[in-house]
Amino acid sequence: MSDTQSFYKNCLQCPRACGVDRTAGLSGFCGEGIKLRAAVACLHFGEEPLVTVFGGSGTIFLSGCSLACAFCQNYQISQKGYGKEISEEDFAKICLDLQKAGAENINIVTGSHQIPAIADALKAARAEGLAIPICWNSSGYESVESLELLRGLVDIWLPDIKTLDKALSKKLFNAENYPEAAKAALLWMMDASPLKIVSVKKDGQEKEKILSGVIARHLFLPGHFSQSADVLDWLKKNGDGRAIISLMSQYTPVPFKEEEAALQKRKAALSAIQNRLVSKEEDSDLRDLIEAYDFDLLFYQELSDDTSWLPDFTKDSPFGNKLSRVIWK
């Protein structure tokens, strides 16, 4: 058994600590074994401006997830198994193809359940000539012990900090320990990668680009203003000046397509929130809140009722041609 496979023997990679022997062909909560699987790789232009810059973020969407949010827009790949097995060499080639296509960085989406394999694949890609920054785009539900395997490999961290409410976490994610796990992960990330932002020019335009650091993302959940206030209060005390805060108002009900039993279970979980678009009144209140906090570095998403951006990973271009350019599928 390789050193990497040993991490999967009694799998404790994420805070669920399933203890499943993934080397024996079993899978834990994440739904995955020991092999990397991915659904699509693309130049993505829907991330924060510091990440997309001119060329777009070289985004690799992996299959499986250790959190499985009830409202997940990527549920086809994170929860329903859509994707294709790829080798370490395949992963390295995808990274290099994205770099060749002009990607500003490699953006690994939802890899918390496959950290040992991803760490090996990143080392292989670096050895083959990958030179652009690596972004870690995650739910924030990961263990510090596993994150240590990525120290020195990942430059930019894009973690969610979804809620600090244990009851809400239990209902929406079946993970009552999410708040403590996400806070610990975020603090580790800020220590591991201090902020570094530079100005870059192209065709007479000048933009800022992040080379290192944390962008802490919080998605406002409709009807739960107080829990967003709690998250922003924690971020003000622990992350202001150390991380960029990204407050998102894009919560969108997803038209889930799944069997009736799974759909009813999802609806029961979603009853913990108001499963609808964010209202103008809520948006106004959020703006007042962030103005009062006066964060040093903050992005705020413009309110929109456009839902056309919702991805469909069964299509050739899951996000549409305006938001992405597919490099591998």
N, C-alpha and C positions, 0 to 999 in steps of 0.2 A: 504494500500500500504506500502511495506517495505521501509526502508531507501534506500536500494540499488535501488529499482524500481523507486524511486523518481528522480534519476539521469537521467532516461530514459523518464520521462514524457514530458519534453520539452528539448530534447537532445541537449546539447551544449558541449559534451565531446571532440570533436576534433575541430580544427580551422575552419572547414567548418560551424560549428554552425547551423546545419540544423533546429533545433527547432522542429523536428518531435516527435510526441507522440508514442514512441516505445512500451509503455505499452498497446496501443490500437491495436496492431498487425501491425503497420506500420513500415517501415524501411526507413532510410535516405540514403545518398549516399553510406554508407558502405554496404547496402544490408542486414543488420541483425536486428533482433528484440532484445528482452531482454534476450534470452536464449543463453548460450554458445554453440557453435558448433565447432567441431574439425574434422580434416581429418585423421591425423596419429600422432603417438608418437613413437619416435625411438631414439636409441643411434646413434648420428650423429658425423661423424669423419671429416666432411668437413669444420668445423669452424676454427678460429685461434688456433694455438697450445696451447696457454694459456687457452683456453676454453675447448678443447677436452682432453688435457693431456693424460692420459692412458685409461680411461674408456669410453671416448666419452661424448658428451653433450646430456643430456636428453631432446630432442627437441619435443615440442608440437606445431603442426601446426594448428592454428585456422582458421576458415572460415570467409570470409569478409575482408574488408579493407577500411579505410577512405581516401586513396590516389589514388589507382588504376592506377599505372604507365602503360603507353602504352606498355612498354617492359617487363612487369612482367613475370618472369619465373614460378611463382606460381599462374598464372592467373586462373587455374582450381578451386582453393580454395578461392583465394582472390577476384575474380570477377565473377565467374560462379556458385557459390553456392554449390560446392562440399563439403560435410562434414556431420556429424551426431550430433544431439543435445546431449549434455551431461549435467548432473546435477553437482552441487557443489561437491557432494559425488563422482561422477564419476571422476571429475577432480582431487580430492585429491587422489583417488586410483591410477590413472594413474601416478601421481607424485611419489607416494610411490613405485609403480612397477618399475619405472625408477631408483629410488634410489637403490632398491634391486638388479637391474640388473647391478649396478656398475657405474651409471651416475655420472659424476663429478659435475653436476649442473642441474637445471631445466631451460630450455631455451624456453621461451614463444615467439612464432613467430607471429607477426602482431596482437597484442591485443589492440591497441590504441582505438578502438571503443567499447571495452567491459571492461574498467578499473574497474568500480565498482564491477561487477560480479567476475572478476578475483581476485580483492583484497579480497573479501569474501572467494573465493575458496582457495586462498593461506593461509589465516588464518586457515581454516579448515584443510588443509594439514599439517600445522605446528603443530596444536593441535593433529594430528594423528601420529606425529613422523617424519615429513620431516625435515631433518637437513642439507641438502646440500645447497649451494648458489643458489639464483634465478637470472636468466638472463632475461633482457627485450630486445628483438630483434625486432626493429621497424624501420619504414620509417623515423622517426624523426618528422613526421607531427602530433604533439600532443600538447595539451595545458598544460601549467604549472599547472593550476588549477586542471586538472585531474591527472597529475603526482603526485600531493601532496597525493593522495589516496594510492600511492604505497611507500611512504616514510617509511623506516623501514622494508618493506617487500621485496623489490628488492635490491640485492647486486651489481649486475653487469649490466651495460647498454651497449647495442650493437646498437646504433642508426646509421642510414644512415644520411649523409649530402650530398645530391645528387647534388645540384646546388645552387648557389646564384643568378642565373639569373631569374628574374621574368617572362620574356617573354618565356623562355624555360620551366619554371614551368607551365605556363598557357597552353602551347602547349602539353606537355607530361603528365601532371597530372590534368589539369583543375583546378589548384590551384596556382594562382598568388602570394598568400601570403605564399607559402611554405618556401622561404628563411628565412623570419623573424621568422616564427614559429619554424623551425628547429634550428636556432641559439639560440633562447630563451630556447628551450627544452634541447639542449646540454649543455648550460651554467648551467641550473638548475641541470642536472644530475651530472656534475662535482662537483658542490657544495654539492650535496646530498651524494655522494659516493666517497670519496678520494681513490686513488689507493692503493691497497694492493696486493702484489705479493709474493708468497712463493715458496720455492723449495720442491719438493716431490720426494720420491724414491720408486721404485717398481722393483723387480727382477733385481737388480743391475743397473738399469737405474735411472737417475735423470732428472727431468723436472721442468719447472716453471709453476705455476698455479695461475690464478687470483682469488682472493677471493672477491675483491671489486674494483669498479672503472668503468671507461668508455673506451670502444674501439670505436672510431669514424670511421665509414666506409665511404669511398668515392669510388664509381664506376666510372671509367673513361668512358666517352661516346665518341665513335669514331668520330673524326672530330671536337671535342670541347676541344682542349688543353687549350685554354685561360680560359674557365670556370673552369677547374680543377685547373689551377694555382690560380684563385681567391679563390677557396675553400681552397686550401693548405695554401695560404697566411693568410686567416682568422684563420685557425687551428693553424698556427705557432704563431700568435699573441695572441690567446685566449685559446689554449689547450695544447701547448707544455709543457711537464712536468706534466701536470694535467690529460692528457688522452693519451691513446695509439692510434696512427694513423694507420689505416689499409687501404692502397691504393690497390684497386682491378682492375685488368685488364681483368676480365673474361666476359666482355660484350659479349653476344651471342644472335644472332637472334633466336627467338623462333618460331617453326612451329605451329602457332596458329590454333586451330581447332574450328571454330565458324561460325555462320551464316554470310552470305555475307555482310549484312548491318553493322554488328558489326566489321567485318574484314576490310571493307573499312574505317570506322571511325578510327580504330586503325592505319591503314596505313597512313591516313592523319596526325595523331598525330606524328607518327614515321618519317614523312618527315622532322621534325625539326632536326633530327640527321642523321648520316650515319649508317644505320642499318646493321652492318657487324662486323666481328671480328676485334679486335685491331691489327694494323699492327706492324711489327718489328720496323719501324722507330718511330712510336708513343711511343712504349714501351721504346725505347732508350731515347727519349726526356723526358719521365716521370722520368726515372732513373736519368737523369742529373738534373732535377728539384728538386727531393727529396734529392739528394746529396747536392745541393746548400742550401736547407733549413736546413739540418742537424738536423732533429727532434731527440729529446731525446729518444723517444720510438716509433718505427715504424715497421709495417709489410708491405712487398710488395709481391704481388702475382706473381709467375712466369708465363710468357706468355705461352699459350698453345692453340693449335687449336683443342683440343679434346672437343667435344660437347656431349659426352655420359653421362655426369653428369646431363644434363637437366632432371628435375623431371617429372614423369608422375604419378599423384596421383590416377589414376584409377588402377594402378598395385599394387600387394601385397607389393612390396618393391619399393617405388617411386624413390629412389635415387640409387638403385642397392645395392647388398650385400657388395661391397667394401667400400662404403661411409657410410652405415648405417645398423643398425639391428633393425627391427621393433619390438616394444613391444606392441603396441595397434593400431588397425585400425578399 
